[in-house]
Amino acid sequence: MLVRVVDGILKPKDKIQFMSNQAVFLCEQVGVFTPKSVNRDKLSAGEVGFVIAGIKELQYAKVGDTITL
């Protein structure tokens, strides 16, 4: 999924929680598109990138949802 980091740092192996349904997943990869996808060690505040978290059900990842650690 595409994300914009507002505050803090998001790294692989972080547990993320969706605020709308309280679902918790393990962040597997983070990165940016330049225009190809490039994996990064972290996403910092102000960056826009992608998160791969192994979410199998579409109902857990809602558009516009807030993700927190």
C-alpha positions as CSV (number, residue, x, y, z in Angstrom):
1,M,0.0,0.0,0.0
2,L,1.1,3.6,-0.5
3,V,1.6,5.7,2.6
4,R,2.7,9.1,3.7
5,V,4.7,9.3,6.9
6,V,3.6,12.3,9.0
7,D,5.6,11.7,12.1
8,G,8.4,9.3,13.1
9,I,10.1,6.5,11.2
10,L,8.7,3.3,9.7
11,K,11.1,0.4,9.3
12,P,10.8,-3.3,8.4
13,K,10.0,-5.5,11.4
14,D,7.8,-2.8,12.9
15,K,4.4,-3.8,14.1
16,I,1.8,-1.5,12.5
17,Q,-1.9,-1.1,13.6
18,F,-4.8,0.2,11.5
19,M,-6.9,2.6,13.5
20,S,-10.2,1.9,11.9
21,N,-10.3,-1.8,12.7
22,Q,-7.4,-2.3,15.2
23,A,-5.8,-4.9,13.0
24,V,-2.1,-5.4,13.6
25,F,0.4,-6.6,11.0
26,L,4.2,-6.9,10.7
27,C,5.8,-4.5,8.2
28,E,7.9,-6.6,5.9
29,Q,9.4,-4.1,3.5
30,V,9.3,-0.3,2.9
31,G,10.5,1.7,-0.1
32,V,9.8,4.4,-2.6
33,F,8.9,4.6,-6.3
34,T,11.5,6.4,-8.5
35,P,9.7,5.4,-11.0
36,K,10.6,1.8,-10.2
37,S,10.2,0.5,-6.7
38,V,13.3,0.8,-4.6
39,N,13.5,-0.8,-1.2
40,R,14.7,1.4,1.7
41,D,15.9,0.8,5.2
42,K,13.3,3.2,6.6
43,L,10.7,5.8,5.7
44,S,11.0,9.1,7.6
45,A,8.5,11.9,8.3
46,G,7.6,13.7,5.1
47,E,8.3,10.8,2.8
48,V,5.8,9.1,0.6
49,G,6.4,5.4,-0.2
50,F,5.1,1.9,0.0
51,V,4.7,-0.7,2.7
52,I,4.5,-4.4,2.2
53,A,2.8,-6.0,5.3
54,G,1.4,-9.3,4.1
55,I,-2.3,-8.2,4.4
56,K,-4.4,-10.9,2.9
57,E,-7.9,-9.5,3.3
58,L,-8.8,-6.2,1.5
59,Q,-11.1,-5.2,4.3
60,Y,-8.2,-4.4,6.6
61,A,-6.5,-1.8,4.4
62,K,-9.1,1.0,3.9
63,V,-8.3,4.1,1.8
64,G,-7.5,7.0,4.0
65,D,-7.0,5.0,7.2
66,T,-4.4,6.0,9.8
67,I,-1.6,3.6,10.5
68,T,0.4,3.8,13.8
69,L,3.1,1.8,15.5
